[in-house]
Amino acid sequence: MNEMAVQVCPICGLTMPLVRCPNDGSRMMEPGWIYSVLRPLKGGAVVGGRYVIEYEMATGSSSRVYMAIDNITGRSVAVKILAVDTSLDTEPVLARLVQQAQAVAGLTSVHTVTLYDIGSGVSGSFLVFELVDGRLLGEMLEKLRKKHRKMLPDAVCELAAGVLRSLAEAHEAGIVHGNVSPQHIALGHTGCGELTVKLFGFGSVRTEGGRLTRDGVTGVPAYMSPEQIKNQPVDGRSDLYALGVMLYRCVSGKLPFVGKEG
């Protein structure tokens, strides 16, 4: 059996032959990767010649997400700056972004966050999404946990229906999300008080032979299917597994599986 090569955590800098960093859970990467995304953009910076950065919304091991204004349409958008391997030719990277954008942009479900634009610049490759007015499910679950409360059954049913409608369209198009988790679901309310559910995160998939796949092991470990953890081929059933884990947490306040310490 071949031993795994030493990897580097892009967050804490730990070097070990692991898939996930034991310190922060980030995906370990090869030492040659240099992350432009770890250098935050300031307010007023312009991405792609038209998206004016307002403030940072979220950050992760492989991307940063900003609220920005499209200076052509005046629309508020979410701009996701992706990790860039500066040792690689950027043209194939952009070509792959275009390919995945063409597939993801075809998703029209009201429960899927819309992809508006893609591009590449000095800040790195980027994706531009619909800006969702709402809260992340992950933040809501954490707040409920601290109060020793759980989601109401009716709300969980509406959540499940929305995510399933989004995934049904994606799976029909041959698209596997691969990272369904509370941090990729935004919840809001209409003017009538009805719950709105938006699934996002499709922008990190890629196409191969007409199908969409992912590079290596990605996702939040607690919601990853066994085949994902083993870095085996996945299909839509992995998304349904993740959704099942998430719904279990919503109704019970805890995860169905907890790893052993030590």
Helices and strands as residue ranges (DSSP letters): E 7-8, E 15-16, G 36-38, E 46-47, E 51-59, E 63-70, E 76-82, H 90-104, E 115-121, E 124-130, E 135-136, H 137-146, H 153-172, G 182-184, E 185-189, E 195-199, G 202-204, E 206-208, E 211-213, G 221-223, H 226-229, H 236-252
